[in-house]
């Protein structure tokens, strides 16, 4: 019987770090990305996601570890393949399209650099502009385009050269909310059409959830969890992931006999799997149902706050005898009044047990070498790009 093996990753980050003086921007990060996969690096400002992307692009050398593409090393502390030789395309937050060139000329720019013949360039540009729905605007200049149209030009220019890896750094942050939502789906549509291996950097969880096959949630230079969007949301593994991806209730419980006791209520222990001692749980607001009548295993409580959001109600409920405040999301027709007595239905199957640290948590780094820090600050930094 033949043994199936995993294909070689298109891109592999192997225990990479990036240190600026005494600051560790990326800390021993590892990630493997399959050919044709769309992976987002998601996290707050300063978590190291853009630095990671710039190391992949070749603009920054890793301080430790290696980056490989199709099994070949392209980045290491001692040597790094120049960005122009990596067969990658990068789309920046500012789009960086040429204002003195038409839409068609912008898209053709990379093809001309590769010295393709005119007929091939014209054919490829026409096909790409048709795909991104800009064929009718081919002779317009960037100043005559909307923000969304300019973003499509940047996408078309990056994709027309058929890169082995497509890199996007906060590409939608300059757009207004409605256009940003529209472009999320456009980016996913284009990925489904071309299947480029894509690394997408964002701090917006909505963008990452809509566009990605997998999301790597980063915190303090490390990856806390990598999973598909649905798994990441319903089964977060750490406190940081649970609170960064959507809204949640964090509940501490303790196993006492046949019950797990929380602040103000308890649930049957038999309905939880492999929980021992004290544990921390994430419970999403929409995983709690509100009732007006008592029933077995329902939790008595009082509604203390509410906000109507059009598509839903946001309620805050205090369980009877407890101090914890539970966030509950309900449909527009489920109307309860502040001060009303309610009964909470909590489904243990929708409660995710989480930890304080990620699975890949590492011991603290040793204190920085003062001499190395002095050298780093004394040496002038050479520009990455001229």
N, C-alpha and C positions, 0 to 999 in steps of 0.2 A: 504494500500500500504506500503510495507516494505521500510525502509530508509537505503540506502547504506552508510556505514561508511568507512572512510579511514582505511586501515590496520595499526596495530601498527608498527612504524618505527623499522627497525632492529637496527639502531643506531640513537640516538638523542643527540645533544649537546644543552644544555639548559642554555643560558646566561652565558657561561663559560668565565673566565678571567684567565690570568697567569701573575703574577707580579714578577719580579726579582729585589729586592731592590727598586729603584725608577723608574725602566723601566717597562712599561706595554707592554708585548710581544703580548698578545691576550686580546682584550677588549670587553667583554660582547657579545660574539659570539654565535649565535644560528643557528642550521642546523639540519634538519631531513633527514635521508637517508633510502629509502625503501629497503626491502629485494631484493637481486639480482641486485641492482642498482650500476652503476659505476659512482662515483662522483670524480672529480678532484678539488684539492685546488690549484689554480693558482695565482701567483703573483710574484713580484720582491723579491730579497733577502732582508731579514729583515721584511717581511710583517706579519710573525707569522704562516706561513703554516706548517713548520716542527714542531714548538712547539705544534701546534694543533694536529698533527699526533701523537706526543709523549704522549700527554695527552690521546688520544684515546687508545694508546697501553698500557698505565699504567706506563710509565717510569717517568712521571711528574704528580703530583697532581694539579688539578686546584686551583687557589687562591679563586675563587668564582664560583658558578653555579654547575651543575651536568651533567654527561654523563650517559645515560641509554642504555642498549642493550635489545631489546625485552621487554621493559617496566621495567626492573630491573636496579637499580642504580649500576653502576660499578665504578664511580669516583665521589668524592665530596671532599671539602676542609678537612674534618675531617677524612675521610677513603677512601681507594682505593683498589679495587681488584687487587692482584698481576698480572703482565703480563702473567705469566705461567698458570693462571687460567681463562683467558679471551677467550680461544678458538679462538685466532687470530693468523695469520701468518704475519710476516713483512719482506719485502725485502728491503735491504739497497743499497745505492749507490755503495758500494764496493763489492756487491754480498755476501761476508762472507761465501763462501763455503770452506769446509775443503780440504786443499791441499794434505793431506796424504790419502785421501779416493778416491775411484773411483767414477765415475758418479753415478752408481747404489747404492753404499754405501752412498753417500751424500743424495740421494733422500730417501733412506730407514731410515735415521737417526731419523727423528721424529716418524716414525712408531715403531722403536725399543724402543724408550723412552716410548711409550704407551704399551709396552709389548705384541704386537701382535704376533701371531704364525708365524713361518717361511714361510709356504705356503701362508698365507694371505699377508705377506710383499712382497714376490716375485711376487705375482699376481698383487698387487697394483702398485709396482714399474714398472713392465713390461708394464702395461696399461698406466701409466703416461708418461714413456719414449717414448712410441709409439705416444702418443698425442702431445708431444712437439718435435717430430721428432728427437729423440736422441737414439733410440733403438740400432742403429749400433755402438754407442760410449759408451755403458754401462760400459765397462771395462777400459776406458781411465781415466787418472788423469787430474785435472783441468789445469795443466801446458801444457797439450797437446791439449787444446781446444782454439778456437778463443773467442774473447770477447762476441760475440753474443751467442755462444754455452754455455759459462759460465753463461750468463744471463738466458738462458733456464733452466739450471740446478737449478739455484736459484728459478725460477718460479715453476719448478716441485717439488722441495723439500717443498716449501711453500704450494702448492695446494694439494699434495698427502694426507695430514692429514685432508683435507676437513674442513677448518676453517669456522667459522661463519662470520668472517670479514677478508678480505685480505688487508693489508696495504703496500703501495709502496712509498718509499722515494727517489725521483730523480733516478729511477732505470736505466735510459739510459744515464745519463750525462757523463759516462766514455767511451762511444762508439763514433766512428767517424760518420760523418753526414749521409753517405749512410746506415750504419748499424742501426743507430738510427731510420731512416725512416722505414726500414724494420721491426724493432722490435715493432714499434707503432702498425702496423697492426697485428703482432703476438700476442701482449698482448690483443688486441680487439678480435681476433679469439678465444683465450683461454677463455676469459670472456664469449663469446657467447656459448662456449661449456659447461662451468661449472656453469655460473650464480652466482658466489660468489659475495656477497656484498663487494664492493671494494672502498677504499679511496686512491687516487693517488695524490702525491705531486709533482709539477713541476713548473718551471719558464718558460717552453717552451710552447707557445700557440699552436704550431702545434701538439705536443704530446697530449695536452688536447683536442683539437678539434677532433682528429682522434679516441681517445680511449673512450671518456666520453659519458654517457647519459646526465649528467648535469655538468656544471662547476661553481664552486664558486670562483669568482674573489675577492682576498683579497688585502687590502691596509691598512697599519698602524694598523694591528691587528684586523681589522674588515672586514666583507664581504660587498662588494659594490653591487654585483648582483649575483644571482644564476639563471641560465637558461640553456636550451639546447644550444649546440654550434651554431646552425643556428640563433636562437633568439638572443643570446648574440652578434653575429656579426652584424646582420642586425638591431637590435633594442637595442643598448646599452642605458643604462639609465643615466650614468654619464660621465663627461669629462674623468675621469681616465679610465673607462672601454673602452670607445671609442678609446682612444689613445693607450691603452695597448694591446687590441685585434686587431691586424692588423694596417694598415695605414688608415688615414682618413683626411678629411678637416673639421676643426671646423669653423663654420660660425655664426656670430651674426647678427640677423635680427630684424627689428622693424616693427610692423603693422602700416601702414600709409594709411588710406582710404581703397581702394580695393587692395592694393599691400602690400607685405612684402618686405621691402627694405634692401638689403645687401650692402656690400662695392663694389660699381661699377656696381651693377645690381639689378633688382627686379623681383619678380615672383607674379603671381596672388594669392591673399589671399584665393580665393575660393578653391584653390587646396590643402590647408592645413587644418587640422582638429583642432579645438579648440585652436588656437594660439591667445594669447592676449598680447599686449604690446611688450616688448623686449623678445627675446628667443634665445637660443643657439642650434645649430643643428650640427649633424654629417653627413657628406656626403662622402661615400667611393669613392676612385678614379675610380673604375670600374663602378660606377653609373653615370658617366658623359660621354656623347658621343660627339665626335668632328665631325663637318661638314665644308664643304668649301662654302656652299651657305646659305644665310639668309632664315629664315622662322619665322612665328609667335612664340613668347615666347623663341626664341633662344637668347643667350647672346653673343655679339660681344667681341672678345678678341684677344690677340697676344701671340703666342707661344714663350716662352723665354728660355726654356731648354728642353733637351730630352736625354734619355738614352735607348739604345737597350739592352734588357735582354734575347734575344733569343725567349722566349715564349711570350714576350709582349714588348711594348714600354711604358716607363714612361715619360710622358710629364708634363711640368709645364706651365700653361697658366695664364696670367694676364688679367682679364676682363677690357674692355675699360672704362677709367675714374675711375678705382679703384686702390687700392694698394695691395689688397689681391692676393696671388699666390695660384692657385688651382692645386692640383696634379690630373692627369688624367692617367688612365691605358687603353691602346688600344691594339688591336691584332697586330701581326707582319706585316700584310698587310696594316694596316692603317698608312701610312707614311706621316708625316708632317715635314716641315723644320723650323728650328729656325728663328724667325722673321716673319713667315707667319701669315696672318690674318685668324682667324678661328672663328667658331660659336659653342658655347657650348649648348648642350641640357641637362638640369637638370630636372630630374624627381622628383617632390616633394614627391611622394609615397615612394621613396627610401631615403628620408631624415628623420633622427630620431631626435626628440627633446630630448635634454638631460639636466641634471641639474649639478650643481657644486658638490653637495654632494649626497651620496647614499640614497636610501629610508630608510635605517636603521641607518642614521646618528644620532649620540648621542651627547648630550651636553658635553662640556669638563669635564674631571674628576676634582675633587677638588685637590688643591696642595697636594703633598705627605706629610705625617706626618714625620717630621724630626727625631723623636724618633724611629719610626718604621724603617726608612731607616738606622739609626745608628745600630740598632739591627741586621738588615739583613746583613750589611757588617761585623759586628763583629763576627757573628756566623759562624763556619766552615761548609761548605757544605758537606753532606754525599754523597758518591758515589751512583748513581742510580742503577748501576749494578756491581756486584762483579765478 
